[in-house]
Amino acid sequence: MRRRVTVAALLLAVAAPATDAQAVRRGETGRTPSAPLRDVVLGPSGGGFAAFRARAAQWGGRIQASNGEVVTIYFSNSYVEDPAVARSWADFLTSLLHGPELSTVTIALAPLTEVQGYCGREALACYSPDAQAIIAPATDPQPGTTARGVLIHEYGHHVASTRLNTPFGAGDYGTKRWSSYVNVCARAHRGEVFPGAEDAEHYMLNPGEGFAEAYRILNQQRLGLPQEAWEIVSQTFFPDATALALLEQDVTQPWTANKTTTVRALLTAKRRTRALTFATLYDGALLVTPRQSTRARVTLQLRSARGTTATRTFATRAATRITTTVCGERRITARLALAGRVAKTARTIVSVTVSKP
C-alpha cells in the first residue's frame, strides 16, 4: 500500500515505528483487508523535512540527469555511495511523464525496513504533500511489485498535488480532466467513491489513489516496462485509452483557470422565452452573470439533466452573479423568460456571461 503521510508523522516513526500503520490492501472492492488500515497524518509539517533528513544517514542530493534536468534524491547509507546509481535513478525520474513539478520534489530511497520505519510497518512507500517529499525503496519490495512501479505511483501523487482542480483538491480527486472523465464528483455525491479516504473500508475507492495508479499504468506503457498488477485500488478506476490521454494532457498541459464566454438573447412580448445551452466539459465552479439592455423583469433558470440548479429574477441592468458547481453534468441550459405581465412593447437584450471549467 502506498500512503500519503506528513513529514511530522515520518519523524515520529523514526523514533518509534508505528504499530497501527496502514496494512497492505489487496484484492477488489469488498474484499476484507488482512489488517486494519489507519492513516498516519499529523497535520502541516512546515520545515519538518530538513529535521527528518538530519536524523537519517544518507548520501546524494541534487543529481543531474543525462538530459540536464536536476532531481533531488537522497539515498540511505545502507546503500554504498555510487554516482552511477544516483544518475540512473535521476534518469528514470526524468523519463517519467512530468512537468516543472519535478524540480520541487525531494526523494528519499532506502531499504524497505527503513521505509517502513518512516511510513508505517506495512507501507511500501509514502508521500508528503506538505514537504513535497517521497520515501520509497530502491529495491523491489515484494514479488510482483517493483521499486520503479512504487516510485511511479508516489510521483503520481506529487503530480496531482501540484495541479489545480478548483474547487476540488487534485490530490484527493485527481487532476481536472481525468477526474471529470472518471466522474469523481458525482460518484462521490452518490457515495460510490471516497476522495481522500485512507481507512480500510474506503481506501480502494479513493480516487486520489486511483489517479496515482493510472499514472503508473500510463508511464509503464510509455516506457515499455512490465505492467504490474492492478490490485491496490478498485477496478472502477482502471484507465481506458481516453482516461490515459486525458491524464497525459493534465500532466503536460495542466488546467489552470476557468474560461469565460458571453451569449446573448433578445426577449420581446412575442418571444418571451429563450434557451441558451452550453457544454461543460469538466467538473468545477460555474459562475453565471446575467445583464440586460433595459430594466425588464427577467427570470434566469440554470437547468441540467438533474433539474433546475439555480434561479435568479432581476429587473435591473445587472443581476447578482450565480455561483454553482458542475458535478457530472456535461450540458447546462440557461432558460431566460420575461416574468409577470409583459407590455406589448417590451424588449430587452439579455447577455449571459459564463465562467466554466
C-alpha positions as CSV (number, residue, x, y, z in Angstrom):
1,M,0.0,0.0,0.0
2,R,1.3,3.5,-0.8
3,R,0.1,6.1,1.6
4,R,0.4,9.8,1.9
5,V,1.6,11.0,5.3
6,T,3.0,14.2,6.6
7,V,6.7,14.6,7.4
8,A,5.8,15.1,11.1
9,A,4.4,11.6,11.1
10,L,7.6,10.3,9.4
11,L,9.8,11.9,12.1
12,L,7.7,10.4,14.8
13,A,8.1,7.0,13.1
14,V,11.9,7.4,13.2
15,A,11.9,7.3,17.0
16,A,9.2,4.6,17.3
17,P,7.9,2.8,14.2
18,A,4.1,2.9,14.0
19,T,2.4,-0.1,15.4
20,D,-1.0,0.8,13.9
21,A,0.1,1.8,10.4
22,Q,-2.0,1.0,7.3
23,A,-1.7,-2.5,6.1
24,V,-1.1,-3.5,2.5
25,R,-4.5,-3.7,0.9
26,R,-5.1,-6.3,-1.8
27,G,-8.0,-7.6,-4.0
28,E,-11.1,-6.0,-5.3
29,T,-13.8,-3.8,-3.8
30,G,-15.5,-5.5,-0.9
31,R,-12.6,-7.8,0.0
32,T,-11.7,-7.6,3.7
33,P,-8.1,-6.4,4.2
34,S,-5.7,-8.6,6.2
35,A,-5.3,-6.0,8.8
36,P,-6.9,-2.7,9.8
37,L,-5.8,0.4,7.9
38,R,-5.1,3.7,9.7
39,D,-3.9,6.9,8.1
40,V,-0.9,8.5,9.8
41,V,-1.4,12.2,9.2
42,L,-0.4,14.7,11.9
43,G,-1.1,17.9,10.1
44,P,1.1,20.5,8.3
45,S,4.8,19.9,8.8
46,G,6.4,23.1,7.7
47,G,10.1,22.7,7.6
48,G,10.0,19.2,9.1
49,F,11.7,17.6,6.2
50,A,15.0,19.2,7.0
51,A,14.8,17.8,10.5
52,F,13.9,14.4,9.0
53,R,16.9,14.5,6.8
54,A,19.1,15.4,9.7
55,R,18.1,12.2,11.5
56,A,18.8,9.9,8.6
57,A,22.2,8.8,7.5
58,Q,22.2,9.4,3.8
59,W,24.1,10.5,0.7
60,G,23.0,12.2,-2.6
61,G,21.3,15.5,-3.1
62,R,20.8,17.4,-6.3
63,I,21.7,15.0,-9.1
64,Q,21.9,16.0,-12.7
65,A,20.3,13.5,-15.1
66,S,21.7,12.7,-18.5
67,N,19.2,15.2,-20.2
68,G,20.4,18.0,-18.0
69,E,17.5,18.1,-15.6
70,V,18.2,18.1,-11.9
71,V,16.4,15.8,-9.4
72,T,16.8,15.9,-5.6
73,I,17.4,12.3,-4.4
74,Y,18.9,11.1,-1.1
75,F,20.0,7.5,-0.5
76,S,20.2,5.7,2.8
77,N,23.7,4.9,3.9
78,S,22.6,1.3,3.8
79,Y,23.4,1.6,0.1
80,V,27.0,2.0,-1.0
81,E,27.6,5.5,-2.4
82,D,27.7,5.2,-6.2
83,P,27.3,8.2,-8.5
84,A,26.3,5.9,-11.4
85,V,23.4,4.5,-9.4
86,A,22.3,8.0,-8.4
87,R,22.4,9.1,-12.1
88,S,20.4,6.0,-13.1
89,W,17.6,6.9,-10.7
90,A,17.7,10.5,-11.9
91,D,17.4,9.4,-15.5
92,F,14.5,7.1,-14.6
93,L,12.6,10.0,-13.0
94,T,13.2,12.3,-15.9
95,S,11.9,9.6,-18.2
96,L,8.5,9.8,-16.5
97,L,5.8,12.0,-17.9
98,H,6.3,15.2,-16.0
99,G,6.3,19.0,-16.0
100,P,8.2,21.6,-13.9
101,E,7.0,19.9,-10.7
102,L,9.9,17.5,-11.0
103,S,12.2,20.2,-9.6
104,T,10.1,20.6,-6.5
105,V,10.1,17.0,-5.2
106,T,12.6,15.5,-2.8
107,I,13.0,11.7,-2.9
108,A,14.5,9.5,-0.2
109,L,15.4,6.0,-1.3
110,A,16.0,3.4,1.4
111,P,15.7,-0.4,2.1
112,L,12.1,-1.4,2.8
113,T,12.7,-1.9,6.5
114,E,13.8,1.7,6.8
115,V,11.0,2.9,4.6
116,Q,8.5,1.2,6.9
117,G,10.2,2.8,9.9
118,Y,9.2,6.2,8.4
119,C,6.0,5.3,6.6
120,G,4.4,2.6,8.7
121,R,5.3,-1.0,9.3
122,E,3.4,-2.4,6.3
123,A,3.6,0.5,3.9
124,L,5.7,0.2,0.8
125,A,6.3,4.0,0.4
126,C,4.7,7.3,1.4
127,Y,4.3,10.8,0.0
128,S,4.1,14.1,2.0
129,P,2.2,16.8,0.1
130,D,3.3,19.4,2.7
131,A,7.0,18.7,2.2
132,Q,6.6,17.5,-1.4
133,A,8.7,14.5,-0.5
134,I,8.6,10.8,-1.3
135,I,10.1,8.0,0.7
136,A,10.4,4.7,-1.2
137,P,12.5,1.6,-1.6
138,A,15.3,1.3,-4.1
139,T,14.9,-2.4,-4.4
140,D,11.8,-4.4,-5.3
141,P,9.8,-4.6,-2.1
142,Q,8.0,-7.9,-2.8
143,P,7.4,-10.4,-5.7
144,G,5.4,-8.8,-8.5
145,T,5.9,-5.2,-7.2
146,T,8.9,-3.3,-8.4
147,A,10.7,-0.4,-6.8
148,R,10.2,1.6,-10.0
149,G,6.4,0.9,-10.0
150,V,6.2,2.0,-6.4
151,L,8.1,5.2,-7.2
152,I,5.9,6.0,-10.3
153,H,2.8,5.7,-8.1
154,E,4.2,8.0,-5.5
155,Y,5.3,10.5,-8.1
156,G,1.7,10.4,-9.4
157,H,0.6,11.8,-6.0
158,H,3.2,14.6,-6.5
159,V,1.8,15.4,-9.9
160,A,-1.7,15.6,-8.6
161,S,-0.8,17.7,-5.6
162,T,0.9,20.3,-7.9
163,R,-2.2,20.7,-10.2
164,L,-5.3,22.7,-9.8
165,N,-8.8,21.1,-9.8
166,T,-10.7,24.0,-8.3
167,P,-12.9,23.8,-6.2
168,F,-11.7,20.3,-5.5
169,G,-8.3,19.2,-4.2
170,A,-6.5,17.4,-7.0
171,G,-4.6,15.3,-4.5
172,D,-7.9,13.7,-3.4
173,Y,-9.9,13.9,-6.6
174,G,-7.2,13.6,-9.3
175,T,-6.5,16.1,-12.0
176,K,-9.1,18.2,-13.7
177,R,-9.7,16.3,-17.0
178,W,-9.1,12.8,-15.6
179,S,-11.4,13.3,-12.6
180,S,-14.1,14.8,-14.8
181,Y,-14.0,11.9,-17.2
182,V,-14.0,9.3,-14.4
183,N,-16.9,11.3,-12.9
184,V,-15.4,11.6,-9.4
185,C,-17.6,14.4,-8.2
186,A,-21.0,12.8,-9.0
187,R,-19.8,9.4,-7.8
188,A,-18.6,11.0,-4.5
189,H,-22.0,12.6,-4.0
190,R,-23.6,9.2,-4.5
191,G,-21.3,7.6,-2.0
192,E,-19.6,5.4,-4.6
193,V,-16.1,6.8,-4.3
194,F,-14.4,8.5,-1.3
195,P,-11.8,11.3,-2.1
196,G,-9.0,11.4,0.4
197,A,-10.1,8.2,2.2
198,E,-7.2,6.2,3.7
199,D,-9.3,3.9,6.0
200,A,-9.6,0.2,5.5
201,E,-13.2,0.3,4.2
202,H,-12.8,3.0,1.6
203,Y,-9.1,3.1,0.6
204,M,-9.7,1.1,-2.6
205,L,-12.3,3.6,-3.7
206,N,-10.1,6.7,-3.1
207,P,-9.8,8.5,-6.5
208,G,-6.6,10.1,-5.4
209,E,-5.1,6.6,-5.2
210,G,-6.8,5.6,-8.5
211,F,-5.2,8.6,-10.2
212,A,-1.7,7.6,-8.9
213,E,-2.2,4.0,-10.2
214,A,-3.5,5.3,-13.6
215,Y,-0.3,7.4,-13.7
216,R,1.7,4.3,-13.1
217,I,0.0,2.4,-15.9
218,L,0.5,5.3,-18.3
219,N,4.2,5.5,-17.6
220,Q,4.8,1.8,-17.7
221,Q,3.1,1.7,-21.1
222,R,5.1,4.6,-22.4
223,L,8.4,3.2,-21.2
224,G,7.8,-0.3,-22.3
225,L,8.0,-1.6,-18.7
226,P,6.2,-4.7,-17.4
227,Q,2.7,-3.6,-16.4
228,E,2.3,-4.7,-12.8
229,A,-1.0,-6.0,-11.4
230,W,-3.8,-3.5,-10.7
231,E,-4.7,-4.6,-7.2
232,I,-4.4,-1.8,-4.6
233,V,-7.5,0.1,-5.8
234,S,-10.8,-0.8,-7.3
235,Q,-11.1,-1.8,-11.0
236,T,-13.6,1.1,-11.3
237,F,-10.5,3.3,-11.7
238,F,-8.7,1.2,-14.3
239,P,-8.0,3.6,-17.1
240,D,-9.2,3.2,-20.7
241,A,-7.4,4.9,-23.6
242,T,-9.4,8.1,-23.1
243,A,-8.6,8.3,-19.4
244,L,-4.9,7.8,-20.2
245,A,-4.9,10.5,-22.9
246,L,-6.7,13.0,-20.6
247,L,-4.3,12.2,-17.7
248,E,-1.3,12.8,-20.0
249,Q,-2.8,16.1,-21.0
250,D,-3.3,17.0,-17.3
251,V,0.4,16.4,-16.8
252,T,1.8,18.2,-19.9
253,Q,-0.9,20.9,-20.3
254,P,-2.3,21.4,-16.8
255,W,-5.7,23.1,-16.4
256,T,-5.2,26.5,-14.8
257,A,-8.4,28.5,-14.8
258,N,-12.0,28.8,-15.9
259,K,-12.7,30.1,-19.4
260,T,-15.3,32.8,-19.9
261,T,-17.8,33.2,-22.7
262,T,-20.8,35.5,-23.3
263,V,-24.0,34.6,-25.1
264,R,-26.9,37.0,-25.9
265,A,-30.6,36.6,-26.4
266,L,-33.4,39.0,-27.4
267,L,-36.6,38.8,-25.4
268,T,-39.8,40.5,-26.6
269,A,-43.5,40.3,-25.9
270,K,-43.8,38.0,-28.9
271,R,-40.9,35.9,-27.9
272,R,-40.9,35.9,-24.1
273,T,-38.6,32.9,-23.6
274,R,-35.2,31.7,-24.9
275,A,-32.9,28.8,-24.0
276,L,-29.2,29.1,-24.2
277,T,-27.3,25.8,-24.0
278,F,-23.6,25.4,-23.4
279,A,-21.3,22.5,-22.9
280,T,-19.5,21.9,-19.6
281,L,-16.6,19.6,-20.4
282,Y,-15.2,19.5,-16.9
283,D,-16.4,19.5,-13.3
284,G,-15.8,22.6,-11.2
285,A,-17.0,26.0,-10.3
286,L,-19.6,27.6,-12.7
287,L,-20.2,31.3,-12.5
288,V,-23.1,32.9,-14.4
289,T,-23.6,36.7,-14.6
290,P,-26.7,38.0,-16.4
291,R,-27.2,41.5,-17.7
292,Q,-29.8,43.2,-19.8
293,S,-30.1,46.3,-22.0
294,T,-33.3,47.7,-20.3
295,R,-35.0,47.1,-16.9
296,A,-37.5,44.4,-17.8
297,R,-38.3,41.8,-15.2
298,V,-36.3,38.7,-16.3
299,T,-36.0,35.3,-14.8
300,L,-33.0,33.1,-15.4
301,Q,-33.0,29.4,-14.6
302,L,-30.0,27.2,-14.9
303,R,-31.0,23.6,-15.8
304,S,-29.2,20.4,-16.2
305,A,-30.1,16.7,-16.6
306,R,-30.7,16.6,-12.8
307,G,-33.1,19.6,-12.9
308,T,-33.0,23.3,-12.1
309,T,-29.8,24.1,-10.2
310,A,-30.3,27.8,-9.7
311,T,-32.8,30.6,-10.4
312,R,-32.4,34.4,-10.5
313,T,-35.1,37.1,-11.2
314,F,-34.0,40.6,-11.8
315,A,-35.3,43.9,-13.1
316,T,-32.1,45.8,-13.2
317,R,-29.4,46.1,-15.8
318,A,-27.0,43.9,-13.9
319,A,-28.0,40.9,-11.7
320,T,-26.2,39.2,-8.9
321,R,-23.9,36.5,-10.2
322,I,-25.0,32.9,-9.8
323,T,-22.3,30.5,-8.4
324,T,-22.8,26.8,-8.6
325,T,-20.8,23.6,-9.3
326,V,-20.7,21.4,-12.3
327,C,-20.7,17.9,-11.0
328,G,-21.1,15.3,-13.7
329,E,-23.3,17.4,-16.0
330,R,-21.9,17.9,-19.4
331,R,-24.5,20.4,-20.7
332,I,-26.2,23.3,-18.9
333,T,-29.2,25.3,-20.2
334,A,-29.8,28.9,-19.2
335,R,-33.6,29.4,-19.7
336,L,-34.5,33.1,-20.0
337,A,-38.0,34.5,-19.6
338,L,-39.8,37.8,-19.3
339,A,-41.6,37.5,-16.0
340,G,-45.0,38.7,-14.9
341,R,-47.2,40.9,-17.0
342,V,-45.4,42.0,-20.2
343,A,-46.2,45.1,-22.2
344,K,-46.7,44.8,-26.0
345,T,-43.6,47.0,-26.5
346,A,-41.4,45.0,-24.1
347,R,-38.0,44.4,-25.4
348,T,-34.6,43.6,-23.8
349,I,-31.3,42.0,-24.8
350,V,-30.0,39.7,-22.1
351,S,-26.3,38.8,-22.1
352,V,-25.2,35.8,-20.0
353,T,-21.5,35.7,-19.1
354,V,-20.5,32.2,-18.2
355,S,-17.3,31.2,-16.5
356,K,-16.8,27.5,-16.7
357,P,-14.0,25.0,-16.0
